[in-house]
Amino acid sequence: MLPETSHRVHSFDPLSAADARLLILGSMPGKASLRAGQYYAHPRNAYWQIIQALFGIAADLPYQQRCTRLVEQKIALWDVLKTCSRSTSLDSDIVESSIIANEFPVFFAAHPQIETVYFNGAMAEKSFERYVVPSLRGAAAVIPRVRLPSTSPANAGLSFAQKLIHWKTIVRGQVRSEAQ
């Protein structure tokens, strides 16, 4: 039985184009993002500032323009979880028995050029490994996966500069892919 304070939450559709080469996965949007209907809407979440530093997509652009420019960079953005119950925005409050993952076999079939999956934090990686990997077959099962530090303000153990150093892996991976 779920605690009375838990609420069922649902993730967004993926931001992507068929030619996406990189996939960035969060776990589940937080309350601020769900209210706004936008990925990483919390004002202290470092995601859009990191994307600005890496790809030159201004964090203060209107949300739809940021999304369009991200997709133009061949980057897809989604969440591992389709739905779950939790009482706060914290991943640690997700009720394990309530988790339903997104349909990744379908996503990877529609995005055959995905070369690397990047996780925005440990919960995204853990959930993907537990709820998604067993359903993957063929090329989708062997796509390289990299965990990056969470951009959430709850991850206060790393400064923005420290997070950015780790996230630069994405740019190095993209440059290497384009050179091949």
Protein Blocks (a to p, Z undefined) as FASTA:
>chain_A
ZZfkbccdddddddddfkbcbdcddfbdcfklmmnopghkbfkbcklmmmmmmnopafkb
cfklmmmmmmmnopacddfblbdcdfblbfklpcfklpccddfklmmmmmmmbmbdcdeb
jklmmmmmmmmmmmpgcjllmgccdddddfbfklmmbcfklmmmmmmmmmmmmmmmmmZZ
